[in-house]
Amino acid sequence: MTRIKICGLTREADVEAAAAAGADAIGFVLYASSSRAVSAERAGQLARLLPPFVTPVLLFVNASEAEIQAGLQAVPNALLQFHGDETPTQCTAPGRPYLRAARMSPGFDLLDFAAQYPSAQGVLLDAHVDGYGGSGKAFDWSLIPANVPRPVVLSGGLNPASVIDGIARVRPWAVDVSSGVESAKGVKDAELMRRFCDAVREADARATLAST
Ligand SMILES: O=C(O)c1ccccc1NCC(=O)[C@H](O)[C@H](O)COP(=O)(O)O
């Protein structure tokens, strides 16, 4: 079963709709330069709306230790997502489970990159863009080598239509979406989130059928 993360939520109604649609994880962007940025305090308010078994994720881009600690104080059960230029040491310093984002482009050595973060719970594959991510831009999935040594989270420009093909081609552990389920930056669309989650279930069903 492909897990689903929906990222960049800023409103209560969107958090509730994402969980109702079937998201396994909800991301809050703690990066001030993002149009989806929320404060640590706001992330805490939103995370408290999550039902059991839905994981809050705190996304950081080159944050200071103090910023990360503030996020963890507000959302103590968070999974961390490092989406900038963080070193392995910086990712392990908080002593928390984390995802490491890889910025995919031709020539990027994903196997070497993943090997540098052996303690990451997964590598999140996003398109290489100015501004680090959340751009709605896809990358060429043929750049993903076979046998990546960590669980793969496929992201970058996914939407309810493209995620079916993405799962069939990449067979990721999880998928992650932001722009593809929005009506405006930081404003999620309940119908698009439902369609996205339904599409993931459809892709999983097709994969099961194909393997029997
Ligand atoms: O959302 C942002 O503004 C953002 C800013 C800086 C780094 C990462 C950011 N978002 C990442 C994500 O929302 C997801 O994890 C993801 O990679 C999907 O983005 P999208 O291509 O918009 O679906």
The ligand as a Tripos MOL2 file, in Angstrom:
@<TRIPOS>MOLECULE
LIG
   23    23     1     0     0
SMALL
NO_CHARGES

@<TRIPOS>ATOM
      1 O1          5.9720   24.1430   -0.2430 O.co2     1 LIG1
      2 C1          6.9030   24.9240   -0.2520 C.2       1 LIG1
      3 O2          6.7260   26.1340   -0.3970 O.co2     1 LIG1
      4 C2          8.3140   24.4330   -0.1270 C.ar      1 LIG1
      5 C3          9.3140   25.3530   -0.0020 C.ar      1 LIG1
      6 C4         10.6210   24.9480    0.0980 C.ar      1 LIG1
      7 C5         10.9410   23.6110    0.0700 C.ar      1 LIG1
      8 C6          9.9490   22.6700   -0.0510 C.ar      1 LIG1
      9 C7          8.6290   23.0680   -0.1540 C.ar      1 LIG1
     10 N1          7.6270   22.1560   -0.3190 N.pl3     1 LIG1
     11 C8          7.8630   20.7710   -0.5440 C.3       1 LIG1
     12 C9          6.5800   20.0640   -0.6190 C.2       1 LIG1
     13 O3          5.5330   20.5800   -0.4780 O.2       1 LIG1
     14 C10         6.5490   18.6150   -0.8410 C.3       1 LIG1
     15 O4          7.2980   17.9460    0.0890 O.3       1 LIG1
     16 C11         6.7810   18.2410   -2.2230 C.3       1 LIG1
     17 O5          8.0340   18.0400   -2.5200 O.3       1 LIG1
     18 C12         5.7470   18.4400   -3.2440 C.3       1 LIG1
     19 O6          5.6650   19.6650   -3.8520 O.3       1 LIG1
     20 P1          4.7800   19.8800   -5.1810 P.3       1 LIG1
     21 O7          5.6750   19.7460   -6.3600 O.co2     1 LIG1
     22 O8          4.2450   21.2610   -5.0330 O.co2     1 LIG1
     23 O9          3.6720   18.8690   -5.1820 O.co2     1 LIG1
@<TRIPOS>BOND
     1     1     2 2
     2     2     3 1
     3     2     4 1
     4     4     5 ar
     5     4     9 ar
     6     5     6 ar
     7     6     7 ar
     8     7     8 ar
     9     8     9 ar
    10     9    10 1
    11    10    11 1
    12    11    12 1
    13    12    13 2
    14    12    14 1
    15    14    15 1
    16    14    16 1
    17    16    17 1
    18    16    18 1
    19    18    19 1
    20    19    20 1
    21    20    21 2
    22    20    22 1
    23    20    23 1
@<TRIPOS>SUBSTRUCTURE
     1 LIG1         1 GROUP 0 **** ****
